[in-house]
Amino acid sequence: DAEITQSPRHKITETGRQVTLACHQTWNHNNMFWYRQDLGHGLRLIHYSYGVHDTNKGEVSDGYSVSRSNTEDLPLTLESAASSQTSVYFCASSESGYEQYFGPGTRLTVT
Amino acid sequence: AQSVTQLDSQVPVFEEAPVELRCNYSSSVSVYLFWYVQYPNQGLQLLLKYLSGSTLVKGINGFEAEFNKSQTSFHLRKPSVHISDTAEYFCAVSLDYKLSFGAGTTVTVRA
């Protein structure tokens, strides 16, 4: 069955370190998204991609970057982790403007 | 620009009682509407979606929602809840393949 996976599921890192969160989907979807989930804010869009070599900033993109070298993967990089980036991160994919399929999430703690 | 407001942050309800979760959205153009559910420590799962056509939409697990264009609302209902419905529920609107989420409503079902 097609799926979307995220790794690691849990990560603890120190302030200032570079961190990369992986997202891999086997749906063969063109569209991929990264969100962060924080209490009281729901999910907020960080970055998104409509296809290979395409990346776009979302509403909370400062301090994050993505790259899309193939259809299946959209890694999210925190260039210099900050305590404000402690959150749960979700990756999602879609083929159309219809529903998005979500991964299980990565819980990131920045100390 | 579009935004989503979930009018209740927490909804406690007794088992077998009905529940309604309220969602209002603002958008200058036609949008697609969704309700997602998040069980503890899991990713988001699609409950139902409104794309076009009938304004009453039926989803999984006995949930339904009604799209009201004049009131820009998309309220979620279930006539009789179970303990297993304890979860967080998110309303979302889609434009240009991107989702904007409400802050979420936590439903706690008590015996």
gemmi code that builds the backbone of each chain (N, CA, C; Angstrom):
import gemmi

chains = {
    "A": [
        ("ASP", (0.836, -1.193, 0.000), (0.000, 0.000, 0.000), (0.878, 1.252, 0.000)),
        ("ALA", (0.390, 2.279, -0.704), (1.103, 3.545, -0.702), (1.045, 4.169, 0.683)),
        ("GLU", (2.078, 4.922, 1.010), (2.130, 5.522, 2.333), (3.054, 6.736, 2.322)),
        ("ILE", (3.027, 7.442, 3.451), (3.941, 8.561, 3.652), (4.600, 8.358, 5.003)),
        ("THR", (5.908, 8.388, 5.035), (6.652, 8.120, 6.250), (7.525, 9.315, 6.612)),
        ("GLN", (7.781, 9.429, 7.912), (8.630, 10.505, 8.416), (9.682, 9.909, 9.343)),
        ("SER", (10.878, 10.464, 9.302), (11.917, 10.026, 10.225), (12.833, 11.194, 10.571)),
        ("PRO", (13.356, 11.219, 11.808), (12.987, 10.312, 12.890), (11.602, 10.639, 13.433)),
        ("ARG", (11.064, 9.814, 14.285), (9.771, 10.112, 14.918), (9.946, 11.042, 16.108)),
        ("HIS", (11.099, 10.959, 16.735), (11.420, 11.841, 17.862), (12.867, 12.288, 17.708)),
        ("LYS", (13.109, 13.564, 18.036), (14.463, 14.105, 17.922), (14.664, 15.155, 18.990)),
        ("ILE", (15.793, 15.046, 19.688), (16.208, 16.085, 20.624), (17.517, 16.653, 20.111)),
        ("THR", (17.595, 17.960, 20.004), (18.800, 18.596, 19.507), (19.093, 19.844, 20.313)),
        ("GLU", (20.276, 20.390, 20.115), (20.672, 21.577, 20.863), (20.518, 22.833, 19.999)),
        ("THR", (20.320, 23.923, 20.664), (20.231, 25.216, 19.982), (21.458, 25.439, 19.107)),
        ("GLY", (21.202, 25.887, 17.874), (22.281, 26.205, 16.951), (22.661, 25.082, 16.004)),
        ("ARG", (22.238, 23.877, 16.286), (22.584, 22.759, 15.410), (21.680, 22.725, 14.178)),
        ("GLN", (22.220, 22.165, 13.100), (21.413, 21.934, 11.907), (20.709, 20.584, 12.036)),
        ("VAL", (19.430, 20.587, 11.696), (18.625, 19.377, 11.806), (17.870, 19.159, 10.495)),
        ("THR", (17.816, 17.917, 10.043), (17.038, 17.590, 8.853), (16.015, 16.517, 9.194)),
        ("LEU", (14.774, 16.804, 8.856), (13.679, 15.854, 9.042), (13.304, 15.285, 7.677)),
        ("ALA", (13.179, 13.975, 7.624), (12.905, 13.309, 6.336), (11.419, 13.051, 6.151)),
        ("CYS", (10.998, 13.133, 4.902), (9.627, 12.806, 4.508), (9.695, 12.046, 3.186)),
        ("HIS", (9.059, 10.882, 3.158), (9.092, 10.022, 1.969), (7.695, 9.515, 1.682)),
        ("GLN", (7.225, 9.709, 0.427), (5.887, 9.223, 0.072), (5.961, 8.313, -1.154)),
        ("THR", (5.123, 7.287, -1.123), (5.087, 6.331, -2.228), (3.781, 6.445, -3.006)),
        ("TRP", (3.058, 7.558, -2.830), (1.827, 7.813, -3.577), (2.130, 8.298, -4.991)),
        ("ASN", (3.362, 8.736, -5.233), (3.731, 9.365, -6.502), (2.990, 10.691, -6.704)),
        ("HIS", (2.745, 11.381, -5.594), (2.076, 12.675, -5.644), (3.040, 13.779, -6.033)),
        ("ASN", (2.541, 14.740, -6.795), (3.376, 15.879, -7.161), (3.515, 16.880, -6.016)),
        ("ASN", (2.450, 17.045, -5.230), (2.434, 18.092, -4.208), (2.848, 17.529, -2.855)),
        ("MET", (3.774, 18.239, -2.185), (4.190, 17.857, -0.837), (4.272, 19.090, 0.044)),
        ("PHE", (4.027, 18.895, 1.343), (3.870, 20.006, 2.273), (4.528, 19.669, 3.611)),
        ("TRP", (5.017, 20.694, 4.283), (5.478, 20.577, 5.660), (4.680, 21.555, 6.526)),
        ("TYR", (4.184, 21.026, 7.669), (3.461, 21.826, 8.642), (4.120, 21.654, 10.000)),
        ("ARG", (3.898, 22.630, 10.861), (4.216, 22.467, 12.264), (2.929, 22.614, 13.064)),
        ("GLN", (2.826, 21.830, 14.129), (1.641, 21.859, 14.970), (2.008, 22.331, 16.363)),
        ("ASP", (1.378, 23.390, 16.794), (1.590, 23.948, 18.116), (0.237, 24.193, 18.765)),
        ("LEU", (0.190, 24.006, 20.073), (-1.064, 24.157, 20.806), (-1.663, 25.531, 20.556)),
        ("GLY", (-2.933, 25.547, 20.221), (-3.635, 26.804, 20.004), (-3.494, 27.382, 18.609)),
        ("HIS", (-2.642, 26.759, 17.792), (-2.424, 27.282, 16.438), (-2.848, 26.312, 15.346)),
        ("GLY", (-3.256, 25.133, 15.696), (-3.552, 24.157, 14.657), (-2.278, 23.801, 13.913)),
        ("LEU", (-2.388, 23.588, 12.607), (-1.230, 23.308, 11.775), (-0.940, 24.521, 10.902)),
        ("ARG", (0.304, 24.892, 10.838), (0.717, 26.041, 10.037), (1.704, 25.579, 8.972)),
        ("LEU", (1.529, 26.100, 7.778), (2.318, 25.680, 6.623), (3.709, 26.305, 6.656)),
        ("ILE", (4.727, 25.457, 6.512), (6.117, 25.932, 6.539), (6.647, 26.123, 5.112)),
        ("HIS", (6.650, 25.052, 4.352), (7.080, 25.065, 2.956), (6.240, 24.062, 2.179)),
        ("TYR", (6.216, 24.243, 0.856), (5.504, 23.283, 0.027), (6.158, 23.203, -1.352)),
        ("SER", (5.820, 22.133, -2.051), (6.408, 21.895, -3.364), (5.348, 21.306, -4.279)),
        ("TYR", (5.304, 21.826, -5.516), (4.345, 21.326, -6.496), (4.976, 20.328, -7.461)),
        ("GLY", (6.266, 20.065, -7.289), (6.931, 19.110, -8.163), (8.439, 19.190, -7.993)),
        ("VAL", (9.137, 18.334, -8.716), (10.600, 18.275, -8.621), (11.202, 19.645, -8.944)),
        ("HIS", (12.115, 20.048, -8.099), (12.853, 21.313, -8.198), (11.986, 22.543, -7.911)),
        ("ASP", (10.741, 22.345, -7.499), (9.878, 23.460, -7.127), (9.736, 23.525, -5.607)),
        ("THR", (9.992, 24.685, -4.998), (9.766, 24.883, -3.575), (9.176, 26.270, -3.359)),
        ("ASN", (8.342, 26.395, -2.332), (7.665, 27.653, -2.024), (7.584, 27.847, -0.521)),
        ("LYS", (7.598, 29.120, -0.095), (7.508, 29.424, 1.323), (6.050, 29.464, 1.765)),
        ("GLY", (5.817, 28.941, 2.962), (4.512, 29.040, 3.582), (4.477, 30.197, 4.552)),
        ("GLU", (3.518, 30.163, 5.475), (3.321, 31.298, 6.382), (4.358, 31.381, 7.495)),
        ("VAL", (5.063, 30.279, 7.818), (6.039, 30.295, 8.906), (7.352, 29.699, 8.432)),
        ("SER", (7.934, 30.223, 7.366), (9.092, 29.615, 6.722), (10.438, 30.076, 7.296)),
        ("ASP", (10.473, 31.138, 8.076), (11.756, 31.647, 8.577), (12.490, 30.592, 9.389)),
        ("GLY", (13.769, 30.344, 9.029), (14.581, 29.382, 9.763), (14.509, 27.972, 9.216)),
        ("TYR", (13.694, 27.775, 8.166), (13.519, 26.460, 7.555), (13.839, 26.523, 6.060)),
        ("SER", (14.266, 25.375, 5.515), (14.443, 25.254, 4.080), (14.080, 23.839, 3.637)),
        ("VAL", (13.733, 23.710, 2.349), (13.429, 22.409, 1.768), (14.074, 22.338, 0.397)),
        ("SER", (14.220, 21.121, -0.091), (14.673, 20.889, -1.456), (13.926, 19.686, -2.008)),
        ("ARG", (13.670, 19.680, -3.309), (12.909, 18.588, -3.925), (13.704, 18.091, -5.144)),
        ("SER", (14.434, 17.024, -4.941), (15.265, 16.478, -6.012), (14.593, 15.292, -6.712)),
        ("ASN", (13.543, 14.748, -6.097), (12.783, 13.676, -6.737), (11.338, 13.775, -6.294)),
        ("THR", (10.479, 12.941, -6.844), (9.054, 13.020, -6.522), (8.765, 12.554, -5.114)),
        ("GLU", (9.526, 11.575, -4.606), (9.179, 10.889, -3.370), (9.560, 11.630, -2.086)),
        ("ASP", (10.566, 12.504, -2.133), (11.130, 13.041, -0.897), (11.090, 14.558, -0.824)),
        ("LEU", (10.799, 15.073, 0.379), (10.874, 16.500, 0.642), (11.467, 16.682, 2.049)),
        ("PRO", (12.790, 16.690, 2.173), (13.401, 16.882, 3.498), (13.282, 18.329, 3.960)),
        ("LEU", (13.055, 18.489, 5.253), (12.956, 19.801, 5.876), (14.204, 20.036, 6.728)),
        ("THR", (14.884, 21.147, 6.487), (16.105, 21.463, 7.225), (15.917, 22.701, 8.085)),
        ("LEU", (16.301, 22.568, 9.344), (16.387, 23.708, 10.241), (17.856, 24.116, 10.247)),
        ("GLU", (18.156, 25.275, 9.720), (19.550, 25.676, 9.503), (20.306, 25.841, 10.816)),
        ("SER", (19.673, 26.446, 11.797), (20.264, 26.673, 13.115), (19.118, 26.606, 14.121)),
        ("ALA", (18.938, 25.439, 14.705), (17.747, 25.190, 15.515), (17.621, 26.184, 16.669)),
        ("ALA", (16.398, 26.612, 16.896), (16.076, 27.527, 17.990), (14.992, 26.907, 18.863)),
        ("SER", (14.923, 27.335, 20.126), (13.932, 26.758, 21.044), (12.506, 26.990, 20.548)),
        ("SER", (12.310, 28.074, 19.790), (10.974, 28.365, 19.242), (10.559, 27.356, 18.174)),
        ("GLN", (11.492, 26.539, 17.734), (11.181, 25.527, 16.732), (10.852, 24.165, 17.344)),
        ("THR", (10.813, 24.104, 18.663), (10.294, 22.919, 19.328), (8.830, 22.772, 18.957)),
        ("SER", (8.478, 21.633, 18.360), (7.136, 21.482, 17.820), (6.964, 20.044, 17.321)),
        ("VAL", (5.779, 19.758, 16.834), (5.532, 18.511, 16.114), (5.396, 18.855, 14.635)),
        ("TYR", (6.144, 18.162, 13.806), (6.198, 18.472, 12.383), (5.507, 17.364, 11.583)),
        ("PHE", (4.637, 17.786, 10.682), (3.915, 16.849, 9.829), (4.216, 17.122, 8.370)),
        ("CYS", (4.436, 16.052, 7.645), (4.581, 16.093, 6.213), (3.289, 15.571, 5.592)),
        ("ALA", (2.935, 16.101, 4.423), (1.721, 15.654, 3.743), (1.952, 15.673, 2.242)),
        ("SER", (1.132, 14.930, 1.525), (1.212, 14.952, 0.069), (-0.188, 14.909, -0.519)),
        ("SER", (-0.300, 15.385, -1.760), (-1.584, 15.336, -2.463), (-1.318, 15.350, -3.958)),
        ("GLU", (-2.299, 14.874, -4.703), (-2.171, 14.900, -6.154), (-2.995, 16.026, -6.769)),
        ("SER", (-4.011, 16.449, -6.034), (-4.909, 17.454, -6.580), (-5.196, 18.469, -5.488)),
        ("GLY", (-6.175, 19.326, -5.724), (-6.580, 20.258, -4.686), (-7.478, 19.617, -3.660)),
        ("TYR", (-7.639, 18.323, -3.731), (-8.488, 17.614, -2.804), (-7.709, 17.268, -1.534)),
        ("GLU", (-7.998, 16.160, -0.932), (-7.405, 15.896, 0.379), (-5.905, 15.659, 0.327)),
        ("GLN", (-5.275, 15.998, 1.453), (-3.867, 15.705, 1.651), (-3.747, 14.485, 2.554)),
        ("TYR", (-2.699, 13.707, 2.334), (-2.410, 12.527, 3.147), (-1.223, 12.853, 4.044)),
        ("PHE", (-1.395, 12.593, 5.330), (-0.411, 13.024, 6.311), (0.445, 11.876, 6.818)),
        ("GLY", (1.711, 12.212, 7.116), (2.584, 11.275, 7.781), (2.299, 11.230, 9.277)),
        ("PRO", (3.022, 10.385, 10.017), (2.762, 10.205, 11.449), (3.329, 11.306, 12.333)),
        ("GLY", (4.189, 12.159, 11.778), (4.720, 13.273, 12.553), (6.091, 13.001, 13.148)),
        ("THR", (6.833, 14.099, 13.369), (8.124, 14.066, 14.066), (8.057, 15.057, 15.212)),
        ("ARG", (8.316, 14.569, 16.406), (8.346, 15.459, 17.579), (9.773, 15.930, 17.785)),
        ("LEU", (9.986, 17.236, 17.614), (11.317, 17.823, 17.735), (11.405, 18.678, 18.985)),
        ("THR", (12.429, 18.436, 19.774), (12.693, 19.245, 20.963), (14.054, 19.890, 20.802)),
        ("VAL", (14.097, 21.214, 20.936), (15.348, 21.970, 20.851), (15.680, 22.475, 22.244)),
        ("THR", (16.803, 22.045, 22.788), (17.168, 22.409, 24.178), (18.254, 23.475, 24.215)),
    ],
    "B": [
        ("ALA", (-6.992, 36.155, 0.723), (-6.554, 35.385, 1.898), (-7.739, 34.604, 2.467)),
        ("GLN", (-7.451, 33.537, 3.115), (-8.507, 32.726, 3.704), (-8.128, 32.409, 5.137)),
        ("SER", (-9.163, 32.219, 5.981), (-8.901, 31.843, 7.356), (-10.014, 30.933, 7.835)),
        ("VAL", (-9.719, 30.196, 8.879), (-10.664, 29.239, 9.434), (-10.771, 29.479, 10.928)),
        ("THR", (-11.984, 29.544, 11.432), (-12.221, 29.727, 12.860), (-13.026, 28.571, 13.392)),
        ("GLN", (-12.464, 27.875, 14.345), (-13.212, 26.841, 15.043), (-13.661, 27.464, 16.355)),
        ("LEU", (-14.944, 27.489, 16.549), (-15.533, 28.326, 17.586), (-15.406, 27.734, 18.979)),
        ("ASP", (-15.099, 26.474, 19.080), (-14.964, 25.824, 20.390), (-13.602, 25.160, 20.473)),
        ("SER", (-12.841, 25.484, 21.503), (-11.530, 24.851, 21.637), (-11.646, 23.479, 22.310)),
        ("GLN", (-12.630, 23.341, 23.204), (-12.820, 22.067, 23.889), (-14.309, 21.766, 23.981)),
        ("VAL", (-14.652, 20.511, 23.729), (-16.047, 20.080, 23.817), (-16.101, 18.774, 24.604)),
        ("PRO", (-16.540, 18.836, 25.856), (-16.771, 17.600, 26.607), (-18.173, 17.081, 26.309)),
        ("VAL", (-18.305, 15.783, 26.163), (-19.610, 15.212, 25.810), (-19.707, 13.807, 26.405)),
        ("PHE", (-20.934, 13.438, 26.787), (-21.143, 12.103, 27.323), (-21.337, 11.093, 26.186)),
        ("GLU", (-20.927, 9.869, 26.463), (-21.083, 8.792, 25.489), (-22.540, 8.664, 25.070)),
        ("GLU", (-22.777, 8.434, 23.790), (-24.085, 8.267, 23.148), (-24.847, 9.587, 22.997)),
        ("ALA", (-24.281, 10.683, 23.425), (-24.889, 11.998, 23.199), (-24.460, 12.527, 21.835)),
        ("PRO", (-25.233, 13.487, 21.276), (-24.809, 14.095, 20.004), (-23.733, 15.138, 20.239)),
        ("VAL", (-23.000, 15.440, 19.183), (-21.979, 16.477, 19.263), (-21.984, 17.296, 17.975)),
        ("GLU", (-21.729, 18.603, 18.113), (-21.569, 19.473, 16.965), (-20.306, 20.310, 17.164)),
        ("LEU", (-19.456, 20.311, 16.174), (-18.250, 21.128, 16.189), (-18.410, 22.209, 15.121)),
        ("ARG", (-18.216, 23.457, 15.551), (-18.504, 24.563, 14.659), (-17.256, 25.081, 13.957)),
        ("CYS", (-17.433, 25.383, 12.670), (-16.334, 25.882, 11.849), (-16.859, 26.970, 10.926)),
        ("ASN", (-16.217, 28.114, 10.942), (-16.512, 29.186, 10.002), (-15.255, 29.524, 9.217)),
        ("TYR", (-15.426, 29.903, 7.991), (-14.272, 30.227, 7.162), (-14.512, 31.557, 6.462)),
        ("SER", (-13.439, 32.160, 6.035), (-13.534, 33.382, 5.243), (-12.687, 33.192, 3.999)),
        ("SER", (-13.282, 33.467, 2.866), (-12.568, 33.366, 1.607), (-13.329, 34.157, 0.557)),
        ("SER", (-12.588, 34.783, -0.320), (-13.214, 35.574, -1.380), (-13.555, 34.745, -2.609)),
        ("VAL", (-13.113, 33.487, -2.608), (-13.370, 32.613, -3.745), (-13.907, 31.284, -3.234)),
        ("SER", (-14.368, 30.475, -4.177), (-14.859, 29.153, -3.793), (-13.706, 28.302, -3.282)),
        ("VAL", (-13.975, 27.513, -2.278), (-12.934, 26.688, -1.682), (-13.451, 25.271, -1.496)),
        ("TYR", (-12.512, 24.393, -1.249), (-12.859, 23.052, -0.810), (-12.741, 23.034, 0.717)),
        ("LEU", (-13.587, 22.252, 1.370), (-13.628, 22.228, 2.837), (-13.419, 20.817, 3.345)),
        ("PHE", (-12.730, 20.701, 4.467), (-12.371, 19.401, 5.010), (-12.509, 19.397, 6.532)),
        ("TRP", (-12.759, 18.212, 7.046), (-12.593, 17.946, 8.473), (-11.616, 16.778, 8.610)),
        ("TYR", (-10.599, 16.999, 9.459), (-9.636, 15.958, 9.776), (-9.758, 15.620, 11.261)),
        ("VAL", (-9.374, 14.396, 11.612), (-9.341, 13.965, 13.001), (-7.918, 13.523, 13.342)),
        ("GLN", (-7.502, 13.860, 14.563), (-6.184, 13.434, 15.036), (-6.360, 12.713, 16.359)),
        ("TYR", (-6.123, 11.429, 16.367), (-6.145, 10.653, 17.607), (-4.815, 10.862, 18.326)),
        ("PRO", (-4.789, 10.651, 19.628), (-3.565, 10.918, 20.401), (-2.325, 10.279, 19.795)),
        ("ASN", (-1.293, 11.099, 19.637), (0.021, 10.659, 19.149), (-0.016, 10.071, 17.738)),
        ("GLN", (-0.967, 10.545, 16.943), (-1.052, 10.082, 15.568), (-1.088, 11.256, 14.606)),
        ("GLY", (-1.008, 10.954, 13.320), (-1.146, 11.967, 12.282), (-2.606, 12.293, 12.041)),
        ("LEU", (-2.864, 13.093, 11.030), (-4.222, 13.516, 10.716), (-4.857, 12.554, 9.720)),
        ("GLN", (-6.131, 12.284, 9.939), (-6.898, 11.387, 9.070), (-8.118, 12.128, 8.557)),
        ("LEU", (-8.398, 12.005, 7.286), (-9.536, 12.703, 6.709), (-10.841, 12.084, 7.184)),
        ("LEU", (-11.745, 12.941, 7.706), (-13.081, 12.511, 8.097), (-14.065, 12.652, 6.939)),
        ("LEU", (-14.050, 13.829, 6.330), (-14.947, 14.098, 5.210), (-14.493, 15.348, 4.476)),
        ("LYS", (-15.091, 15.552, 3.312), (-14.708, 16.699, 2.487), (-15.914, 17.202, 1.717)),
        ("TYR", (-15.929, 18.509, 1.466), (-16.920, 19.112, 0.583), (-16.173, 19.722, -0.600)),
        ("LEU", (-16.502, 19.244, -1.789), (-15.893, 19.773, -3.006), (-16.921, 20.547, -3.826)),
        ("SER", (-18.107, 19.979, -3.978), (-19.203, 20.614, -4.708), (-20.431, 19.717, -4.536)),
        ("GLY", (-21.571, 20.164, -5.060), (-22.761, 19.319, -5.043), (-23.538, 19.435, -3.755)),
        ("SER", (-24.033, 18.323, -3.256), (-24.870, 18.306, -2.063), (-24.172, 18.969, -0.894)),
        ("THR", (-24.922, 19.797, -0.181), (-24.311, 20.535, 0.935), (-24.185, 19.681, 2.186)),
        ("LEU", (-24.843, 18.524, 2.216), (-24.704, 17.612, 3.353), (-23.728, 16.515, 2.951)),
        ("VAL", (-22.655, 16.442, 3.699), (-21.581, 15.511, 3.350), (-21.461, 14.464, 4.448)),
        ("LYS", (-21.412, 13.217, 4.043), (-21.240, 12.139, 5.018), (-19.802, 11.629, 4.974)),
        ("GLY", (-19.264, 11.343, 6.161), (-17.897, 10.872, 6.229), (-17.780, 9.547, 6.941)),
        ("ILE", (-16.578, 9.267, 7.412), (-16.342, 8.000, 8.097), (-16.792, 8.080, 9.550)),
        ("ASN", (-16.965, 6.931, 10.158), (-17.276, 6.814, 11.588), (-18.567, 7.522, 11.988)),
        ("GLY", (-19.515, 7.663, 11.059), (-20.815, 8.235, 11.376), (-20.868, 9.751, 11.425)),
        ("PHE", (-19.803, 10.426, 11.052), (-19.792, 11.888, 11.043), (-20.412, 12.442, 9.758)),
        ("GLU", (-20.977, 13.622, 9.866), (-21.478, 14.354, 8.712), (-21.270, 15.840, 8.939)),
        ("ALA", (-21.257, 16.590, 7.842), (-21.078, 18.038, 7.940), (-21.962, 18.696, 6.905)),
        ("GLU", (-22.358, 19.928, 7.217), (-23.206, 20.691, 6.315), (-22.522, 21.963, 5.900)),
        ("PHE", (-22.412, 22.149, 4.600), (-21.833, 23.364, 4.034), (-22.929, 24.404, 3.892)),
        ("ASN", (-22.693, 25.585, 4.453), (-23.648, 26.671, 4.350), (-22.919, 27.880, 3.778)),
        ("LYS", (-23.150, 28.123, 2.497), (-22.401, 29.174, 1.809), (-22.756, 30.558, 2.330)),
        ("SER", (-24.020, 30.792, 2.614), (-24.440, 32.124, 3.056), (-23.861, 32.469, 4.427)),
        ("GLN", (-23.685, 31.458, 5.266), (-23.118, 31.680, 6.589), (-21.627, 31.340, 6.646)),
        ("THR", (-21.065, 30.956, 5.530), (-19.646, 30.529, 5.429), (-19.302, 29.602, 6.588)),
        ("SER", (-20.108, 28.549, 6.720), (-19.870, 27.602, 7.809), (-19.795, 26.184, 7.267)),
        ("PHE", (-19.168, 25.336, 8.060), (-19.030, 23.918, 7.702), (-18.983, 23.146, 9.010)),
        ("HIS", (-20.115, 23.042, 9.674), (-20.187, 22.431, 10.996), (-20.226, 20.910, 10.906)),
        ("LEU", (-19.554, 20.277, 11.844), (-19.440, 18.807, 11.888), (-20.374, 18.268, 12.964)),
        ("ARG", (-21.044, 17.161, 12.677), (-21.986, 16.589, 13.638), (-21.855, 15.078, 13.682)),
        ("LYS", (-22.216, 14.549, 14.864), (-22.378, 13.103, 14.990), (-23.531, 12.878, 15.957)),
        ("PRO", (-24.514, 12.071, 15.597), (-25.710, 11.937, 16.442), (-25.476, 11.192, 17.753)),
        ("SER", (-24.453, 10.332, 17.797), (-24.207, 9.546, 19.009), (-22.720, 9.196, 19.068)),
        ("VAL", (-22.022, 9.769, 20.035), (-20.567, 9.576, 20.075), (-20.190, 8.373, 20.922)),
        ("HIS", (-18.978, 7.867, 20.636), (-18.399, 6.764, 21.396), (-17.142, 7.239, 22.101)),
        ("ILE", (-16.714, 6.495, 23.092), (-15.473, 6.815, 23.787), (-14.332, 6.962, 22.781)),
        ("SER", (-14.346, 6.141, 21.744), (-13.271, 6.145, 20.751), (-13.242, 7.403, 19.892)),
        ("ASP", (-14.259, 8.241, 19.997), (-14.275, 9.519, 19.264), (-13.474, 10.601, 19.979)),
        ("THR", (-12.956, 10.303, 21.139), (-12.087, 11.253, 21.836), (-10.864, 11.534, 20.978)),
        ("ALA", (-10.698, 12.791, 20.588), (-9.646, 13.154, 19.636), (-9.671, 14.668, 19.442)),
        ("GLU", (-8.741, 15.136, 18.627), (-8.775, 16.532, 18.213), (-9.251, 16.591, 16.769)),
        ("TYR", (-10.100, 17.588, 16.494), (-10.728, 17.706, 15.185), (-10.344, 19.047, 14.569)),
        ("PHE", (-9.955, 18.989, 13.306), (-9.515, 20.190, 12.607), (-10.372, 20.429, 11.369)),
        ("CYS", (-10.812, 21.653, 11.233), (-11.477, 22.108, 10.022), (-10.419, 22.771, 9.139)),
        ("ALA", (-10.530, 22.590, 7.823), (-9.535, 23.161, 6.924), (-10.177, 23.570, 5.611)),
        ("VAL", (-9.606, 24.598, 4.991), (-10.025, 25.019, 3.660), (-8.842, 24.898, 2.726)),
        ("SER", (-9.128, 24.577, 1.468), (-8.083, 24.390, 0.476), (-8.210, 25.420, -0.628)),
        ("LEU", (-7.086, 26.043, -0.949), (-7.011, 26.960, -2.080), (-5.634, 26.801, -2.693)),
        ("ASP", (-5.587, 26.625, -4.007), (-4.312, 26.415, -4.702), (-3.541, 25.233, -4.113)),
        ("TYR", (-4.261, 24.174, -3.774), (-3.697, 22.926, -3.242), (-3.188, 23.061, -1.815)),
        ("LYS", (-3.217, 24.254, -1.236), (-2.724, 24.445, 0.129), (-3.885, 24.417, 1.110)),
        ("LEU", (-3.630, 23.883, 2.301), (-4.641, 23.843, 3.351), (-4.372, 24.915, 4.400)),
        ("SER", (-5.449, 25.576, 4.819), (-5.393, 26.449, 5.995), (-6.265, 25.811, 7.066)),
        ("PHE", (-5.695, 25.637, 8.242), (-6.374, 24.917, 9.315), (-6.908, 25.860, 10.382)),
        ("GLY", (-7.993, 25.433, 11.022), (-8.414, 26.061, 12.255), (-7.522, 25.604, 13.396)),
        ("ALA", (-7.727, 26.192, 14.577), (-6.876, 25.894, 15.733), (-7.189, 24.543, 16.353)),
        ("GLY", (-8.309, 23.928, 15.961), (-8.643, 22.605, 16.475), (-9.656, 22.641, 17.599)),
        ("THR", (-10.426, 21.564, 17.699), (-11.374, 21.370, 18.797), (-11.089, 20.021, 19.425)),
        ("THR", (-10.837, 20.034, 20.724), (-10.588, 18.788, 21.447), (-11.915, 18.246, 21.959)),
        ("VAL", (-12.250, 17.060, 21.522), (-13.475, 16.395, 21.973), (-13.102, 15.314, 22.970)),
        ("THR", (-13.697, 15.403, 24.148), (-13.468, 14.399, 25.181), (-14.804, 13.727, 25.474)),
        ("VAL", (-14.869, 12.435, 25.227), (-16.096, 11.678, 25.450), (-15.989, 10.936, 26.777)),
        ("ARG", (-16.980, 11.168, 27.619), (-16.990, 10.557, 28.955), (-18.091, 9.513, 29.041)),
        ("ALA", (-17.821, 8.464, 29.797), (-18.827, 7.400, 29.990), (-19.954, 7.865, 30.902)),
    ],
}
model = gemmi.Model(1)
for chain_id, residues in chains.items():
    chain = gemmi.Chain(chain_id)
    for i, (resn, *xyz) in enumerate(residues, 1):
        res = gemmi.Residue()
        res.name, res.seqid = resn, gemmi.SeqId(i, " ")
        for name, pos in zip(("N", "CA", "C"), xyz):
            atom = gemmi.Atom()
            atom.name, atom.element = name, gemmi.Element(name[0])
            atom.pos, atom.b_iso = gemmi.Position(*pos), 0.0
            res.add_atom(atom)
        chain.add_residue(res)
    model.add_chain(chain)
structure = gemmi.Structure()
structure.add_model(model)
structure.setup_entities()
